[in-house]
Amino acid sequence: MSARAARALLPGLLRAGGQRRGMAEMAPPQPAPQQQKKVSKHVGFYKELGRPLSKVFLMSFFTYQACYWAWLKLEKEEVQRGKEEEWGGWSKKCKYQYRTTCT
């Protein structure tokens, strides 16, 4: 704190009767009044609702991705099961034909 700022605070620290006042009892300095800029409606909308909209978007995106992943996994298992059934039948046929031709 500069000396000038300390001198400016000194009268505020002294009470009537010469008693010192603590810093907690002092009122905070008032900021200089500034003119508010006029914000467009679009900017105000996204300042106010940007976070909730982004949360909803991200949650829906991840939910979609989870459902899509689960769908792909189930479809892959179904295709694999179909191939196993098809090849299982062929292997039984081949084994039967191999046995009959070899003996």
N, C-alpha and C positions, 0 to 999 in steps of 0.2 A: 504494500500500500504506500502510495506516495505521501509526502509531507503535506501537500495541499489537501488531499483527500482526508488525511487524519485531522487536520485543522477544521475541515468542514464538518466532521462527525463529532468533534469535541463539544460544541454547545448542545448537541442532541443527547450526549451522554450525561450531561449534568442536569440534575433536577433542581427545582427551586429549593433553596436551602443548602446547596452545595453537595448534595448526595449524588453519588455516581449511579448511573443506570446501566444495567447489563445489556449486552448486545441482543439478547433474546427479547427484551422488552421494547426494543426500537422497532418502528414500522419500517418495512422494506422500502427502498427508494422506488418511486413511481417511474416507470419507463416513459420516455417521450412519446406522446401520441403520434401514431402513424396512420396514414390514410390506408384504408383497406382497398386492395385492388378488386375490381369487379371480375369475378370468375365466370367463365361461360357455363352454360347449362351442362354441356357434355363433360367438361372437366369436373364439375361438381358432382355429377352422377357417378363417374368412375372413382373419384376420391372417396365418396361415401360408400359405394357398393362394390368397389373393385375387389377387395379381399373376399367377401362372401361369394361373389360370382366366380372368382378363381378357385375357391375351395370346392364349390359345387362342380365346376368343370373338371377339376383334377379327380375328384371322387368318382364322377361318372366315367371318366376316361379309364381309370384303373379298374373299375367294376367291369366295364366292357372288355378290357384286356384279359381279366381273370376268366370271364365267361367264355371268351373266344379261345383262350388257352385250354380250358376244360373241354370245350366242344372238339377242338382238334385232337386232344388226347383220346377222347372217347371214340372219335371217328377212326383214328389210327388203330386203336385196339380192335375195332370192329372189322376193319379191312384185314388186319393181321390174322384175326380168328377165321375169317372167310378163306384166306389163302391157306391157312393150316388145315382147314377141313378139306379143301380141294386137293391139296398135295397129300394129305393123309389117305384119301381115297385112291389116288394114283399109286402111292407106295404100296398099298395093300394089293392093288391089281398087279403091279410089277412083281411083287413077291410071289403071288399066286402063279403068274405066268412063268416066272423063272423056275419055280419048283416043278411045274408040269413039263416044261421043255427039257429040263436037265435030267429028269429021271426016266 
